[in-house]
Amino acid sequence: MTITITAFERSPDGGKGLARDTRVRWALEEAGLPYDVRLVSFRAMKEPAHLALHPFGQIPTYEEDGLVLFETGAIVFHIATHHGALLPADDHARARAITWLFAALNTVEPPILELVTARIFEGDKPWARDRLPLVEERVRDRMKQLSARLGDADWLDGDFSAGDLMMVSVLLRLRPSGILDEFPLLAAYVARGEARPAYQRAFAAQLAVNAP
């Protein structure tokens, strides 16, 4: 059995760990699973061969023994449920960890992505000055809720899980805005995720691809 994932031939973030293949790499490293990486260019992502794996022409994709997956949430969930290490054995704790994985993608990430869009892709629009504070406030409201729930715990619910992996990955997108630093408990939470050896290996692997 060989696991193959796809990643950017040249990542838009320059190897800072924000591209979504980092989430999959991290999950595989946590599970102790070897994997191959097939690098694809922006042009190749829109060609039939890649579209057969990912109908929206994005990365990453995941191939394993005839199984093809796309969407990082689905891929990380598959790794966690089939290869252990990222979900607790207790049924209730397991369900809560899965809930946090979905919360990261469905509740926390959307306003952060909206902020990224407003800052980077729409910053030159005539209405950007009025809109940006509203978007930032929505992000801060979500961060207040998440910080209150995390409190002084190391992880969201007991031991580190796939829910934490996804939440840390999502929150990393907030760091360039400076808003993450406004919430010390969340900043420390992200730092704990980054300090995990499996994350360090995943980050180094992506950075190596993008090194000058």
Secondary structure in CASP SS format (residue, H / E / C, confidence):
PFRMAT SS
TARGET T0000
AUTHOR 0000-0000-0000
METHOD secondary structure of the structure
MODEL  1
M C 1.00
T C 1.00
I E 1.00
T E 1.00
I E 1.00
T E 1.00
A E 1.00
F E 1.00
E C 1.00
R C 1.00
S C 1.00
P C 1.00
D C 1.00
G C 1.00
G C 1.00
K C 1.00
G C 1.00
L C 1.00
A C 1.00
R C 1.00
D H 1.00
T H 1.00
R H 1.00
V H 1.00
R H 1.00
W H 1.00
A H 1.00
L H 1.00
E H 1.00
E H 1.00
A H 1.00
G C 1.00
L C 1.00
P C 1.00
Y C 1.00
D E 1.00
V E 1.00
R E 1.00
L E 1.00
V E 1.00
S C 1.00
F H 1.00
R H 1.00
A H 1.00
M H 1.00
K C 1.00
E C 1.00
P H 1.00
A H 1.00
H H 1.00
L H 1.00
A C 1.00
L C 1.00
H C 1.00
P C 1.00
F C 1.00
G C 1.00
Q C 1.00
I C 1.00
P C 1.00
T E 1.00
Y E 1.00
E E 1.00
E E 1.00
D C 1.00
G C 1.00
L E 1.00
V E 1.00
L E 1.00
F E 1.00
E C 1.00
T H 1.00
G H 1.00
A H 1.00
I H 1.00
V H 1.00
F H 1.00
H H 1.00
I H 1.00
A H 1.00
T H 1.00
H H 1.00
H H 1.00
G C 1.00
A C 1.00
L C 1.00
L C 1.00
P C 1.00
A C 1.00
D C 1.00
D H 1.00
H H 1.00
A H 1.00
R H 1.00
A H 1.00
R H 1.00
A H 1.00
I H 1.00
T H 1.00
W H 1.00
L H 1.00
F H 1.00
A H 1.00
A H 1.00
L H 1.00
N H 1.00
T H 1.00
V H 1.00
E H 1.00
P H 1.00
P H 1.00
I H 1.00
L H 1.00
E H 1.00
L H 1.00
V H 1.00
T H 1.00
A H 1.00
R H 1.00
I H 1.00
F H 1.00
E C 1.00
G C 1.00
D C 1.00
K C 1.00
P C 1.00
W C 1.00
A H 1.00
R H 1.00
D H 1.00
R H 1.00
L H 1.00
P H 1.00
L H 1.00
V H 1.00
E H 1.00
E H 1.00
R H 1.00
V H 1.00
R H 1.00
D H 1.00
R H 1.00
M H 1.00
K H 1.00
Q H 1.00
L H 1.00
S H 1.00
A H 1.00
R H 1.00
L H 1.00
G C 1.00
D C 1.00
A C 1.00
D C 1.00
W C 1.00
L C 1.00
D C 1.00
G C 1.00
D C 1.00
F C 1.00
S C 1.00
A H 1.00
G H 1.00
D H 1.00
L H 1.00
M H 1.00
M H 1.00
V H 1.00
S H 1.00
V H 1.00
L H 1.00
L H 1.00
R C 1.00
L C 1.00
R H 1.00
P H 1.00
S H 1.00
G C 1.00
I C 1.00
L H 1.00
D H 1.00
E H 1.00
F C 1.00
P H 1.00
L H 1.00
L H 1.00
A H 1.00
A H 1.00
Y H 1.00
V H 1.00
A H 1.00
R H 1.00
G H 1.00
E H 1.00
A H 1.00
R C 1.00
P H 1.00
A H 1.00
Y H 1.00
Q H 1.00
R H 1.00
A H 1.00
F H 1.00
A H 1.00
A H 1.00
Q H 1.00
L H 1.00
A H 1.00
V H 1.00
N H 1.00
A C 1.00
P C 1.00
END
